[in-house]
Amino acid sequence: MISGQSAGFGRRAAALIYDSLLLAALLMVYTVAALFFTHGQALLYEAAGAWVYLYRAGLVAVVSAYYLINWMRSGQTLGMRAWHLRTVSDLGRPLSLKAALLRLVCGFLAWAPAALGVLWLYLDPDHLAIHDRLSGTRMVRLTRS
């Protein structure tokens, strides 16, 4: 069981920035591989045709897999490790696939409109963001014991 305070907006945003740097590198590797398989054709609809949709789905899959694997395995992404954060279920246990998927979808929706769904944590009595509340998870700041 993991204990700690609910993570604030600043730490969540900082972890997201760290993760975005790693994800940019992963997406570049994916794009290089896609260019290799399309023989250097630009990945635009005019050049690649319908394959561009497969490429875009792959981009979403890479980002989704990064978060899902890390949340289910250790509860932490690289950015979350740097900022001493962990994502856990309401009972303090590691996330199931269902909870991680729900958190991923709701998290995207929470960050998309100017992070309003994440800023909700300042209004919530338990200091949970909208995607925490909807997915039955929470992000805690790890305390040193």
C-alpha positions as CSV (number, residue, x, y, z in Angstrom):
1,M,0.0,0.0,0.0
2,I,1.3,3.4,-1.0
3,S,0.7,6.5,1.1
4,G,1.3,10.1,0.4
5,Q,-0.4,13.4,-0.3
6,S,-2.3,14.0,-3.5
7,A,0.0,15.6,-6.1
8,G,-0.5,19.2,-7.0
9,F,-0.8,20.8,-10.4
10,G,2.8,21.9,-10.6
11,R,4.3,18.5,-10.0
12,R,1.9,16.9,-12.4
13,A,2.7,19.4,-15.2
14,A,6.5,19.1,-14.6
15,A,6.3,15.3,-14.8
16,L,4.3,15.7,-18.1
17,I,7.0,17.9,-19.5
18,Y,9.7,15.4,-18.6
19,D,7.6,12.6,-20.2
20,S,7.0,14.7,-23.3
21,L,10.8,14.8,-23.9
22,L,11.1,11.1,-23.8
23,L,8.0,10.6,-25.9
24,A,9.4,13.0,-28.5
25,A,12.4,10.7,-28.8
26,L,10.2,7.6,-29.0
27,L,8.0,9.1,-31.7
28,M,11.1,10.1,-33.7
29,V,12.3,6.5,-33.7
30,Y,8.8,5.3,-34.7
31,T,8.8,7.9,-37.5
32,V,12.2,6.9,-38.8
33,A,11.0,3.3,-38.9
34,A,7.8,4.3,-40.7
35,L,9.9,6.3,-43.3
36,F,12.1,3.2,-43.8
37,F,9.1,1.0,-44.5
38,T,7.6,3.6,-46.9
39,H,10.9,4.0,-48.7
40,G,11.4,7.6,-47.6
41,Q,8.0,8.9,-48.8
42,A,6.6,11.8,-46.7
43,L,3.9,10.6,-44.4
44,L,1.3,12.9,-45.9
45,Y,-1.9,11.7,-47.5
46,E,-0.9,13.0,-50.9
47,A,2.3,10.8,-50.9
48,A,1.4,7.8,-48.7
49,G,-2.3,7.5,-49.3
50,A,-4.4,5.7,-46.7
51,W,-1.2,4.5,-45.0
52,V,-1.0,7.9,-43.3
53,Y,-3.9,6.8,-41.1
54,L,-2.0,3.7,-40.0
55,Y,1.0,5.9,-39.2
56,R,-1.1,8.3,-37.1
57,A,-2.7,5.4,-35.3
58,G,0.8,4.1,-34.5
59,L,1.7,7.5,-33.0
60,V,-1.3,7.2,-30.6
61,A,-0.4,3.6,-29.9
62,V,3.2,4.6,-28.9
63,V,2.1,7.3,-26.5
64,S,-0.7,5.1,-25.0
65,A,1.6,2.1,-24.6
66,Y,4.2,4.3,-22.8
67,Y,1.7,5.4,-20.2
68,L,-0.2,2.1,-19.8
69,I,2.9,0.0,-19.4
70,N,4.5,2.3,-16.9
71,W,1.3,2.8,-14.9
72,M,0.5,-0.9,-14.6
73,R,4.1,-2.0,-14.0
74,S,5.4,0.5,-11.4
75,G,2.8,3.2,-11.3
76,Q,5.4,5.7,-12.4
77,T,6.6,7.1,-15.7
78,L,10.1,8.6,-16.0
79,G,8.8,12.1,-15.3
80,M,6.8,10.8,-12.3
81,R,10.0,9.2,-10.9
82,A,11.9,12.5,-11.2
83,W,9.1,14.3,-9.3
84,H,8.5,11.5,-6.8
85,L,4.9,10.8,-7.9
86,R,3.1,7.5,-8.3
87,T,-0.3,6.6,-9.7
88,V,-2.3,4.1,-7.7
89,S,-5.8,2.8,-7.3
90,D,-8.1,4.3,-4.7
91,L,-7.0,1.3,-2.5
92,G,-3.3,2.2,-3.0
93,R,-2.6,-0.8,-5.3
94,P,-1.1,-0.8,-8.8
95,L,-3.5,0.0,-11.6
96,S,-5.4,-2.7,-13.5
97,L,-5.6,-2.5,-17.3
98,K,-9.1,-1.2,-17.1
99,A,-8.3,1.5,-14.7
100,A,-5.2,2.5,-16.6
101,L,-7.1,2.7,-19.9
102,L,-9.9,4.8,-18.3
103,R,-7.3,7.1,-16.7
104,L,-5.5,7.5,-20.1
105,V,-8.7,8.5,-21.9
106,C,-10.1,10.7,-19.1
107,G,-6.6,12.2,-18.6
108,F,-6.4,13.3,-22.2
109,L,-9.8,15.0,-21.9
110,A,-8.8,16.6,-18.6
111,W,-5.6,18.2,-20.0
112,A,-7.0,19.1,-23.4
113,P,-9.2,22.1,-22.5
114,A,-6.5,24.3,-20.9
115,A,-5.9,21.7,-18.1
116,L,-9.2,22.6,-16.5
117,G,-9.9,19.0,-15.6
118,V,-6.5,18.8,-13.8
119,L,-7.0,22.2,-12.1
120,W,-10.2,20.7,-10.7
121,L,-8.0,19.2,-8.0
122,Y,-8.0,22.5,-6.2
123,L,-11.8,22.4,-5.9
124,D,-12.2,18.7,-5.1
125,P,-12.4,17.9,-1.4
126,D,-10.0,14.9,-1.8
127,H,-7.7,16.9,-4.1
128,L,-8.3,14.6,-7.1
129,A,-8.3,15.8,-10.7
130,I,-11.3,14.9,-12.9
131,H,-9.5,11.9,-14.4
132,D,-8.5,10.7,-11.0
133,R,-12.1,10.8,-9.8
134,L,-13.5,9.2,-13.0
135,S,-11.0,6.4,-13.2
136,G,-10.9,5.5,-9.5
137,T,-7.2,6.3,-9.3
138,R,-5.0,8.9,-7.7
139,M,-1.6,10.4,-8.2
140,V,0.3,10.7,-4.9
141,R,3.4,12.6,-4.0
142,L,5.7,10.0,-2.4
143,T,7.1,10.9,1.0
144,R,10.4,9.8,2.3
145,S,10.2,7.6,5.4
